[in-house]
């Protein structure tokens, strides 16, 4: 049975299988009104979901796909009441509820499930059977128009529909079925009742760039929706934006017109150990730029077939950038007992690298110890060799006596030599030396030196001067060799006792003992009559001093201070103490009063003595710089007769 949904209200009446003539009348009415509508159909017998779908597709368009609540209400009110359960076009596919006619996923907004549904048959379904199909309640007492998930093998009435839309219903749009009609939903870029009109974009906005061109293609008319304008640039230039301009449904072009920009190649860098010289006629690192590479001395170009690179229109250089690598010297040959050290293993034979050579134990190097790889890819020296190591014959001076453990011509490492000296000579250095693995002696070869005399002792208050010759003085801090003569002298006020000089004779002995210096002494002085004498030393010697003072009623006649000089003499005669004039008057008065002969004689003797002293008296300065002739002043009293 079928129900036609048209503009007439009668199209929604429910039809029974016995009203065939009335159905034909409805169909004629739909044709007479020229209304395009779709119709619903249901089967007279029940079938499972798969059979229902196949039956709908065989006789009609497909199983009903509910699109809105209005359609649900219409079906619930229009279909026969005696059949309460109808299969509709919803099924679970990959565990998702899906409209089978459109393969669209069922959204929450489009659902019309009965209360507690879908429940996958939790209440009493058979084991292993899932409720993956959907039935619709029609005019049921409870929840009419609602859905329920059910096992697909159940027997239900098939509910189908016949589409109203034809292939040419809409020119550039989709025909959408409605309850009472259909409508065209236009595709992007089209409008009109049947989507027969196309939108257009502004032709003037398609501008031609400098150094470029544009080519437009039109699908639906000049500069209309989906027209494409493709840009291109002259050689050496590239588009700022590669996408074409497309006329969109909004009547706007999809992009702004691009510009043609000068092609640039990746920026090059100066290679290590080399240089780069570039020419840029249009711009740095741009189309037609040329760069020439050169390498420093000792380096050659690598990793590129050319030393000249040119920027091409593609934005790439015509070749890879060259690098500079060091030249390679020949590999060094391996020689027996020669040890080679060239540093880094990966760079040992390149320009500038130096190789050092050494020998195994027991051998020594003959030839250069270092070689350098030159810019000409050659080594700077010839390869050295290693020869067996021996120490040189330890020949010393004429007085050295060596005694070695091996022959002097075959002193191999480990050999030892012991040294001694001839009589009269002493060893200078170590007594024993050993030959090392490097062909060197463990210590310096000793020498023999003639035995010298010990440094002579300098006399107290004296000096010493030693020399081999008048022009070659020798320090007294070191041993004195044979032939050295030492001369002695004493300080002022001292006199030499012993030999004036002595000589060092073989084997290291002086021919005499060092002299001594003794202080010069002066005669012992006696205090004058009526005088007091005070001396600095108990025994008068050089620089000793004696001072004199007289008693009461006496005055000093002579020097008050005498000094012992460097010759052993006092600097003046011993002074005397003379009576004062008051004492002389007393004596004369006594003579006059007594008139004795003795007093007269005594007075005469005293006067004569005074006259004698006056005639011999002379002045000496105690600290005079002029040396007085040697004199000896005795502490004695001159005879009165």
C-alpha positions as CSV (number, residue, x, y, z in Angstrom):
1,X,0.0,0.0,0.0
2,X,1.1,3.6,-0.5
3,X,0.3,7.0,0.8
4,X,1.0,10.1,-1.5
5,X,2.1,13.2,0.3
6,X,1.1,16.2,-1.7
7,X,-0.3,19.6,-1.3
8,X,-3.8,18.2,-0.9
9,X,-4.8,17.2,2.6
10,X,-6.2,14.0,1.2
11,X,-2.7,12.8,0.4
12,X,-2.2,12.1,4.1
13,X,-5.2,9.8,4.5
14,X,-4.5,6.3,5.6
15,X,-5.3,3.7,2.9
16,X,-6.4,0.1,3.3
17,X,-5.8,-2.7,0.8
18,X,-9.5,-2.7,-0.2
19,X,-9.5,0.9,-1.3
20,X,-7.8,0.5,-4.6
21,X,-10.0,2.8,-6.5
22,X,-9.5,5.5,-4.0
23,X,-5.8,5.2,-4.3
24,X,-5.9,5.6,-8.0
25,X,-8.0,8.7,-7.5
26,X,-5.4,10.2,-5.2
27,X,-2.6,9.4,-7.7
28,X,-4.6,11.2,-10.4
29,X,-5.2,14.2,-8.2
30,X,-1.4,14.5,-7.5
31,X,-0.7,14.3,-11.3
32,X,-3.5,16.8,-12.0
33,X,-2.1,19.4,-9.6
34,X,1.5,18.9,-11.0
35,X,2.8,18.6,-7.5
36,X,5.9,16.6,-7.0
37,X,5.8,14.7,-3.7
38,X,7.0,11.4,-2.3
39,X,4.9,8.5,-1.1
40,X,5.2,6.0,1.8
41,X,4.5,2.3,1.3
42,X,4.2,-0.7,3.6
43,X,4.1,-4.4,3.0
44,X,1.0,-6.7,3.5
45,X,3.1,-9.3,5.2
46,X,5.8,-9.3,7.8
47,X,9.5,-10.1,7.2
48,X,12.9,-9.7,8.9
49,X,14.9,-6.5,8.6
50,X,17.2,-7.7,5.7
51,X,14.1,-8.9,3.7
52,X,12.3,-5.7,4.4
53,X,15.2,-3.6,3.1
54,X,15.5,-5.7,-0.1
55,X,11.7,-5.5,-0.7
56,X,11.8,-1.7,-0.3
57,X,14.7,-1.3,-2.7
58,X,13.1,-3.7,-5.2
59,X,9.7,-2.1,-5.4
60,X,10.4,1.5,-4.2
61,X,13.3,3.8,-3.5
62,X,14.5,2.4,-0.1
63,X,13.5,1.8,3.5
64,X,12.2,4.9,5.2
65,X,14.9,7.2,6.6
66,X,13.3,9.5,9.2
67,X,14.5,13.1,8.8
68,X,12.5,15.1,11.4
69,X,9.8,15.0,14.1
70,X,7.1,16.3,11.7
71,X,7.6,13.3,9.5
72,X,7.4,11.0,12.5
73,X,4.1,12.5,13.5
74,X,2.7,12.2,10.0
75,X,3.6,8.5,9.8
76,X,2.1,7.7,13.2
77,X,-1.1,9.4,12.2
78,X,-1.3,8.0,8.6
79,X,-0.3,4.3,8.8
80,X,-2.9,1.6,9.6
81,X,-3.4,0.9,13.3
82,X,-3.6,-2.9,13.0
83,X,0.1,-3.0,12.4
84,X,2.0,-1.5,15.4
85,X,5.6,-2.5,14.5
86,X,7.4,-1.3,11.3
87,X,11.0,-1.7,10.3
88,X,12.7,1.6,9.5
89,X,16.1,2.3,7.8
90,X,18.4,2.5,10.9
91,X,20.9,-0.2,11.8
92,X,24.0,-0.6,14.0
93,X,27.1,-0.6,11.7
94,X,30.5,-1.0,13.5
95,X,28.7,-0.4,16.7
96,X,27.3,2.9,15.5
97,X,23.6,3.6,14.7
98,X,23.5,4.6,11.0
99,X,20.9,5.7,8.4
100,X,21.3,2.9,5.8
101,X,19.9,5.0,2.9
102,X,22.3,7.8,3.4
103,X,25.1,6.1,5.4
104,X,24.9,9.1,7.8
105,X,25.6,8.5,11.5
106,X,22.5,9.0,13.7
107,X,23.0,12.1,15.8
108,X,21.5,12.7,19.3
109,X,19.3,15.5,17.9
110,X,17.7,13.2,15.3
111,X,16.9,10.3,17.7
112,X,13.4,9.3,18.9
113,X,14.1,6.4,21.2
114,X,11.4,5.0,23.5
115,X,12.1,5.2,27.3
116,X,15.0,3.0,28.3
117,X,15.9,2.3,24.6
118,X,18.1,1.2,23.1
119,X,19.0,-1.5,25.6
120,X,20.2,-4.2,23.3
121,X,17.6,-6.6,24.7
122,X,18.9,-6.8,28.2
123,X,15.4,-8.0,29.3
124,X,15.3,-11.6,28.1
125,X,17.1,-11.7,24.7
126,X,18.6,-14.9,23.6
127,X,22.3,-15.6,24.1
128,X,24.5,-14.4,21.2
129,X,21.7,-12.3,19.6
130,X,22.1,-8.5,19.5
131,X,19.4,-6.0,18.8
132,X,21.1,-4.2,15.9
133,X,18.0,-3.1,14.0
134,X,15.3,-0.5,14.7
135,X,11.5,-0.7,14.7
136,X,8.9,2.1,15.0
137,X,5.8,2.0,17.2
138,X,2.7,3.1,15.1
139,X,-0.5,4.1,16.9
140,X,0.6,2.0,19.9
141,X,-1.1,2.7,23.2
142,X,2.3,3.4,24.8
143,X,4.9,5.8,23.3
144,X,3.5,6.0,19.7
145,X,6.0,7.1,17.1
146,X,9.0,6.0,19.3
147,X,11.8,3.7,18.4
148,X,13.0,0.4,19.8
149,X,16.2,-1.6,19.1
150,X,15.2,-5.1,18.1
151,X,16.8,-8.3,16.8
152,X,17.1,-8.1,13.1
153,X,15.6,-11.6,12.6
154,X,12.2,-10.6,14.1
155,X,9.2,-10.4,11.7
156,X,7.9,-6.9,11.2
157,X,6.1,-4.8,8.5
158,X,8.4,-3.2,5.9
159,X,8.1,0.6,5.7
160,X,9.3,2.1,2.4
161,X,9.3,5.4,0.5
162,X,9.3,6.6,-3.1
163,X,11.4,9.7,-3.7
164,X,9.9,12.8,-5.4
165,X,13.1,14.3,-6.6
166,X,14.2,13.6,-10.2
167,X,17.7,13.8,-11.7
168,X,17.0,17.2,-13.2
169,X,15.1,18.6,-10.3
170,X,18.0,20.9,-9.4
171,X,20.7,22.1,-11.9
172,X,23.6,22.8,-9.4
173,X,22.1,21.7,-6.1
174,X,20.7,18.8,-4.1
175,X,17.0,17.9,-4.2
176,X,15.7,17.6,-0.6
177,X,12.5,15.7,0.0
178,X,10.0,17.5,2.3
179,X,6.7,16.3,3.6
180,X,4.6,18.2,1.2
181,X,7.1,19.0,-1.4
182,X,10.8,19.1,-2.3
183,X,13.3,21.9,-2.5
184,X,16.8,22.6,-4.1
185,X,19.7,23.1,-1.7
186,X,22.2,24.9,-4.0
187,X,25.8,24.0,-4.1
188,X,28.3,26.6,-3.2
189,X,28.5,29.3,-5.9
190,X,25.0,28.8,-7.2
191,X,21.6,30.3,-6.5
192,X,18.0,30.4,-8.0
193,X,14.9,28.2,-7.5
194,X,16.6,25.3,-9.4
195,X,20.2,26.5,-8.6
196,X,20.5,27.5,-12.3
197,X,22.4,30.8,-11.7
198,X,26.2,31.1,-10.8
199,X,27.9,33.9,-8.8
200,X,30.6,36.0,-10.4
201,X,33.9,37.6,-9.1
202,X,35.4,41.0,-10.0
203,X,37.5,40.6,-13.2
204,X,39.4,43.9,-12.5
205,X,40.9,42.4,-9.3
206,X,42.9,39.9,-11.4
207,X,46.0,42.0,-12.1
208,X,49.1,41.0,-14.0
209,X,52.3,41.3,-11.9
210,X,55.6,42.8,-13.1
211,X,57.8,40.2,-14.6
212,X,54.9,37.8,-14.8
213,X,51.6,36.8,-16.6
214,X,48.2,35.3,-15.7
215,X,46.0,32.7,-17.4
216,X,42.4,32.1,-16.3
217,X,40.1,29.1,-17.0
218,X,36.3,29.2,-16.5
219,X,34.1,26.2,-15.7
220,X,30.7,27.9,-15.3
221,X,31.3,31.2,-17.2
222,X,33.9,34.1,-17.3
223,X,35.2,35.0,-13.9
224,X,32.4,33.1,-12.2
225,X,32.4,30.6,-9.4
226,X,35.3,28.1,-9.5
227,X,37.1,30.1,-12.2
228,X,40.8,29.6,-11.8
229,X,43.5,32.2,-12.6
230,X,47.0,30.8,-12.6
231,X,50.1,33.0,-12.4
232,X,53.5,32.5,-13.8
233,X,56.8,34.5,-13.8
234,X,59.6,35.1,-16.2
235,X,62.8,33.0,-15.9
236,X,64.7,33.9,-12.8
237,X,61.6,35.1,-10.9
238,X,59.2,33.2,-8.7
239,X,55.7,33.8,-7.4
240,X,55.2,35.2,-3.9
241,X,52.3,32.8,-3.6
242,X,52.0,29.7,-5.7
243,X,48.3,29.0,-5.3
244,X,46.0,30.1,-8.1
245,X,43.2,32.6,-7.6
246,X,39.8,30.9,-7.3
247,X,36.5,32.6,-7.5
248,X,34.6,31.6,-4.3
249,X,30.9,31.3,-3.5
250,X,31.2,34.7,-1.7
251,X,32.0,36.4,-5.0
252,X,35.5,37.1,-3.6
253,X,38.8,35.7,-5.0
254,X,40.4,33.2,-2.7
255,X,43.8,35.0,-2.7
256,X,45.3,38.4,-3.3
257,X,47.1,38.6,-6.7
258,X,50.8,37.4,-6.2
259,X,53.9,39.2,-7.2
260,X,57.0,38.0,-9.1
261,X,60.1,38.1,-7.0
262,X,63.7,37.6,-7.9
263,X,64.8,34.0,-7.4
264,X,67.3,33.6,-4.6
265,X,69.6,30.7,-4.1
266,X,70.7,29.5,-0.6
267,X,73.4,31.8,0.8
268,X,76.9,30.4,0.4
269,X,79.6,30.7,3.0
270,X,83.4,31.0,2.7
271,X,84.9,27.5,3.0
272,X,87.3,26.9,5.9
273,X,90.9,27.2,4.6
274,X,89.7,29.0,1.5
275,X,88.0,32.1,0.0
276,X,84.9,33.0,-2.0
277,X,84.5,35.9,-4.5
278,X,80.9,36.5,-5.7
279,X,79.4,38.6,-8.5
280,X,75.7,39.7,-8.1
281,X,74.3,41.5,-11.1
282,X,70.7,41.3,-9.9
283,X,71.0,40.9,-6.1
284,X,73.0,39.0,-3.5
285,X,72.7,35.2,-4.0
286,X,70.1,35.7,-6.6
287,X,69.4,34.5,-10.2
288,X,72.6,34.9,-12.4
289,X,74.9,35.4,-9.3
290,X,78.3,33.7,-9.7
291,X,80.7,32.7,-6.9
292,X,84.3,31.6,-7.5
293,X,86.1,29.5,-4.8
294,X,89.8,29.2,-4.2
295,X,91.7,27.3,-1.5
296,X,94.6,28.3,0.7
297,X,98.1,27.0,0.3
298,X,98.3,23.3,1.2
299,X,94.5,22.7,0.5
300,X,92.7,21.5,-2.6
301,X,89.0,21.7,-3.7
302,X,86.7,18.8,-2.8
303,X,83.0,17.8,-2.8
304,X,82.2,19.8,-6.0
305,X,83.0,19.3,-9.7
306,X,83.6,23.0,-10.3
307,X,85.1,25.9,-8.5
308,X,82.5,28.3,-10.0
309,X,78.9,28.2,-8.9
310,X,76.0,30.0,-10.7
311,X,72.5,30.6,-9.3
312,X,70.0,29.1,-11.7
313,X,66.3,30.1,-12.3
314,X,65.2,27.1,-10.2
315,X,66.7,28.8,-7.1
316,X,69.4,26.2,-6.8
317,X,73.2,26.5,-7.5
318,X,74.3,24.6,-10.5
319,X,76.6,22.5,-8.4
320,X,77.3,21.7,-4.7
321,X,79.4,24.2,-2.7
322,X,83.1,23.1,-2.8
323,X,85.2,22.7,0.4
324,X,88.9,22.9,0.9
325,X,90.7,19.8,2.2
326,X,94.3,19.5,3.2
327,X,96.7,17.8,0.7
328,X,97.8,14.3,1.5
329,X,101.4,13.2,1.9
330,X,102.6,9.7,1.1
331,X,102.0,7.1,3.8
332,X,105.2,6.6,5.9
333,X,106.8,3.2,5.6
334,X,107.2,1.1,8.7
335,X,110.9,0.6,9.8
336,X,112.2,-1.8,12.3
337,X,112.5,-0.4,15.8
338,X,111.2,3.1,14.6
339,X,108.3,4.4,16.6
340,X,106.1,7.0,14.9
341,X,103.6,9.5,16.5
342,X,101.5,11.6,14.1
343,X,98.8,12.7,16.5
344,X,95.2,12.3,15.3
345,X,94.9,9.0,13.4
346,X,92.4,10.5,10.9
347,X,94.7,13.4,10.0
348,X,98.2,12.0,10.3
349,X,99.3,12.4,6.7
350,X,97.7,15.8,5.7
351,X,99.2,19.2,5.1
352,X,100.7,20.9,8.2
353,X,100.7,17.8,10.3
354,X,103.9,16.8,12.0
355,X,105.1,13.3,12.8
356,X,107.6,12.6,15.6
357,X,110.0,9.7,15.7
358,X,111.6,7.7,18.5
359,X,113.2,4.4,18.9
360,X,112.6,1.2,20.8
361,X,114.6,0.6,24.0
362,X,118.2,-0.1,23.2
363,X,118.2,2.0,20.0
364,X,118.9,5.6,19.2
365,X,117.6,7.8,16.3
366,X,119.8,8.6,13.3
367,X,118.2,11.4,11.3
368,X,115.5,14.0,12.0
369,X,113.2,13.5,15.0
370,X,110.3,15.3,13.3
371,X,108.8,15.6,9.7
372,X,106.1,17.9,8.5
373,X,103.7,17.4,5.5
374,X,104.3,20.4,3.2
375,X,101.9,22.1,0.7
376,X,103.5,20.2,-2.1
377,X,102.2,17.0,-0.6
378,X,105.8,16.0,0.4
379,X,107.5,15.3,3.7
380,X,109.9,18.0,4.8
381,X,112.6,15.5,5.8
382,X,113.9,12.1,4.9
383,X,112.8,9.2,7.0
384,X,115.1,8.5,10.0
385,X,116.4,5.1,11.2
386,X,117.1,3.5,14.5
387,X,120.5,2.0,15.4
388,X,121.6,-0.1,18.4
389,X,122.4,2.2,21.3
390,X,125.9,2.4,22.9
391,X,127.4,4.9,25.2
392,X,130.6,6.8,24.2
393,X,134.0,5.9,25.6
394,X,134.2,7.9,28.9
395,X,137.6,9.5,28.0
396,X,138.5,12.2,30.5
397,X,141.6,14.3,31.2
398,X,145.1,12.9,31.3
399,X,145.0,12.1,35.0
400,X,141.6,10.2,35.0
401,X,141.8,6.4,35.2
402,X,138.5,4.6,34.0
403,X,137.7,1.0,34.6
404,X,134.6,-0.2,32.7
405,X,132.6,-3.5,32.8
406,X,132.7,-3.8,29.0
407,X,135.0,-2.9,26.2
408,X,135.2,0.9,25.6
409,X,134.0,0.3,22.0
410,X,130.9,-1.7,23.1
411,X,129.5,0.0,26.1
412,X,125.8,-1.1,25.8
413,X,123.0,-0.1,28.1
414,X,123.7,-1.4,31.6
415,X,127.4,-1.1,31.4
416,X,129.2,0.7,34.3
417,X,132.5,2.5,34.6
418,X,134.4,3.2,37.9
419,X,136.9,6.2,38.0
420,X,140.0,7.0,40.0
421,X,142.8,9.6,39.7
422,X,146.6,9.5,39.5
423,X,148.6,10.3,42.7
424,X,148.5,13.9,43.7
425,X,145.1,14.4,42.1
426,X,141.6,14.1,43.5
427,X,138.3,13.0,41.8
428,X,135.8,15.8,40.9
429,X,132.3,14.2,40.4
430,X,130.8,10.8,40.9
431,X,133.0,7.7,41.1
432,X,130.6,5.4,39.2
433,X,128.4,6.0,36.1
434,X,126.0,3.7,34.2
435,X,125.0,3.6,30.5
436,X,121.3,4.2,30.1
437,X,118.9,2.9,27.4
438,X,119.1,6.2,25.5
439,X,122.9,5.9,25.1
440,X,123.6,8.6,27.7
441,X,125.6,8.1,30.9
442,X,123.7,8.4,34.1
443,X,126.0,11.2,35.4
444,X,128.6,13.5,33.9
445,X,132.1,11.9,33.4
446,X,134.2,13.1,36.4
447,X,137.5,15.0,36.2
448,X,140.8,14.9,38.1
449,X,142.1,18.0,39.8
450,X,145.4,18.5,41.4
451,X,145.2,18.5,45.2
452,X,145.1,22.1,46.5
453,X,146.1,23.5,49.8
454,X,143.6,24.4,52.4
455,X,142.7,28.0,52.7
456,X,145.2,29.7,55.0
457,X,144.0,31.3,58.2
458,X,144.0,35.1,58.1
459,X,146.0,36.4,61.2
460,X,144.1,38.3,63.8
461,X,144.6,42.0,63.2
462,X,146.2,41.1,59.8
463,X,145.5,40.6,56.1
464,X,146.3,38.0,53.5
465,X,146.7,38.2,49.7
466,X,147.0,35.1,47.5
467,X,147.6,34.8,43.8
468,X,149.2,32.7,41.1
469,X,150.5,35.8,39.4
470,X,150.1,39.5,40.2
471,X,147.2,39.7,37.7
472,X,145.4,36.5,38.8
473,X,144.2,36.7,42.5
474,X,142.5,33.6,43.8
475,X,139.6,33.7,46.3
476,X,140.5,32.3,49.7
477,X,137.1,30.6,49.8
478,X,138.2,27.7,47.6
479,X,141.1,25.3,47.8
480,X,144.4,26.8,46.7
481,X,146.2,25.0,43.9
482,X,150.0,24.3,43.9
483,X,152.0,27.3,42.9
484,X,149.8,29.8,44.8
485,X,151.6,32.3,47.0
486,X,150.0,34.0,49.9
487,X,151.5,37.2,51.4
488,X,150.6,38.5,54.9
489,X,150.5,42.0,56.5
490,X,149.4,43.4,59.8
491,X,147.0,46.2,60.8
492,X,148.4,49.5,62.1
493,X,149.8,49.1,65.6
494,X,150.7,45.5,65.1
495,X,153.9,43.8,63.9
496,X,154.4,40.5,62.0
497,X,155.9,37.5,63.7
498,X,156.8,34.6,61.4
499,X,157.2,34.3,57.6
500,X,156.1,37.2,55.4
501,X,154.7,34.7,52.7
502,X,154.1,31.0,52.1
503,X,153.6,28.9,48.9
504,X,151.3,25.9,48.1
505,X,153.5,23.0,47.0
506,X,152.7,19.6,45.6
507,X,150.7,17.6,46.8
508,X,148.7,20.3,48.5
509,X,150.9,21.5,51.4
510,X,152.1,24.9,52.4
511,X,155.8,25.4,52.8
512,X,155.4,27.3,56.1
513,X,152.9,28.1,58.7
514,X,150.8,31.4,58.7
515,X,152.5,34.2,60.8
516,X,150.8,36.1,63.6
517,X,150.3,39.8,64.2
518,X,151.1,41.1,67.8
519,X,150.3,44.5,69.1
520,X,153.1,47.1,69.5
521,X,154.0,47.9,73.2
522,X,155.3,51.2,74.8
523,X,157.7,51.5,77.9
524,X,156.0,51.5,81.3
525,X,155.6,55.0,82.7
526,X,156.2,56.0,86.3
527,X,154.2,58.8,88.0
528,X,156.3,62.1,88.4
529,X,157.0,63.6,91.9
530,X,154.0,65.3,93.4
531,X,151.9,64.0,90.5
532,X,149.1,61.4,89.9
533,X,149.1,59.3,86.7
534,X,145.9,57.4,85.3
535,X,146.4,55.0,82.3
536,X,143.7,53.3,80.1
537,X,145.5,49.8,80.2
538,X,147.5,48.0,82.8
539,X,150.1,47.2,80.2
540,X,150.9,50.1,77.8
541,X,150.3,49.0,74.1
542,X,149.3,50.7,70.9
543,X,146.7,53.4,71.4
544,X,146.9,53.2,75.2
545,X,146.6,56.6,77.0
546,X,148.0,58.0,80.3
547,X,146.8,61.3,81.8
548,X,148.7,63.4,84.5
549,X,147.5,65.7,87.4
550,X,149.6,67.5,90.1
551,X,149.0,67.9,93.8
552,X,147.9,71.0,95.7
553,X,150.3,74.0,95.4
554,X,151.9,72.4,92.3
555,X,151.3,73.0,88.6
556,X,151.8,70.6,85.6
557,X,154.8,71.4,83.4
558,X,154.5,69.4,80.2
559,X,151.7,67.3,78.4
560,X,148.6,66.4,80.4
561,X,147.9,63.3,78.1
562,X,150.4,60.9,76.5
563,X,149.5,58.2,73.9
564,X,151.3,55.1,72.8
565,X,151.8,55.3,69.0
566,X,152.2,52.6,66.3
567,X,156.0,52.6,66.7
568,X,155.8,51.8,70.4
569,X,156.7,55.4,71.5
570,X,154.9,57.8,73.7
571,X,153.8,61.0,72.1
572,X,155.9,63.2,74.6
573,X,158.1,63.3,77.7
574,X,156.7,62.7,81.1
575,X,155.5,66.0,82.6
576,X,156.6,67.4,86.0
577,X,154.9,69.2,88.9
578,X,156.4,72.6,89.9
579,X,155.9,74.4,93.2
580,X,153.7,77.5,93.1
581,X,155.3,81.1,93.7
582,X,153.8,81.2,97.2
583,X,155.8,78.2,98.1
584,X,159.0,79.7,96.7
585,X,158.5,82.8,98.8
586,X,158.2,80.7,101.9
587,X,161.5,79.0,101.1
588,X,163.4,82.3,100.5
589,X,162.0,83.8,103.7
590,X,163.3,80.8,105.5
591,X,166.8,81.3,104.1
592,X,166.8,84.9,105.1
593,X,165.6,84.2,108.6
594,X,167.8,81.1,109.2
595,X,170.7,82.1,107.2
596,X,171.7,78.5,107.1
597,X,174.1,77.3,104.6
598,X,172.0,74.2,103.7
599,X,169.0,76.3,102.7
600,X,171.0,78.4,100.4
601,X,172.5,75.4,98.7
602,X,169.0,73.8,98.3
603,X,167.6,76.9,96.7
604,X,170.5,77.0,94.2
605,X,170.1,73.5,93.1
606,X,166.4,74.0,92.6
607,X,166.9,77.0,90.3
608,X,169.6,75.1,88.2
609,X,167.2,72.2,87.7
610,X,164.5,74.5,86.5
611,X,166.8,76.2,84.1
612,X,167.9,72.9,82.6
613,X,164.3,71.7,82.1
614,X,163.5,75.0,80.3
615,X,166.3,74.6,77.8
616,X,165.3,71.0,76.7
617,X,161.5,71.4,76.7
618,X,159.6,71.1,73.4
619,X,155.9,70.9,72.4
620,X,154.2,67.7,71.1
621,X,150.6,67.3,70.2
622,X,149.1,64.2,71.5
623,X,146.9,63.7,68.4
624,X,149.4,65.1,65.8
625,X,149.1,63.8,62.2
626,X,152.8,64.3,61.8
627,X,154.8,61.3,63.0
628,X,157.5,62.2,65.5
629,X,160.9,60.5,65.2
630,X,161.3,57.5,67.3
631,X,162.2,58.5,71.0
632,X,162.2,56.7,74.2
633,X,161.1,58.6,77.2
634,X,162.0,57.0,80.5
635,X,160.4,57.6,83.8
636,X,163.5,58.8,85.7
637,X,164.7,61.8,87.6
638,X,167.7,63.8,86.2
639,X,170.7,64.0,88.5
640,X,170.9,67.2,90.5
641,X,174.6,67.3,90.2
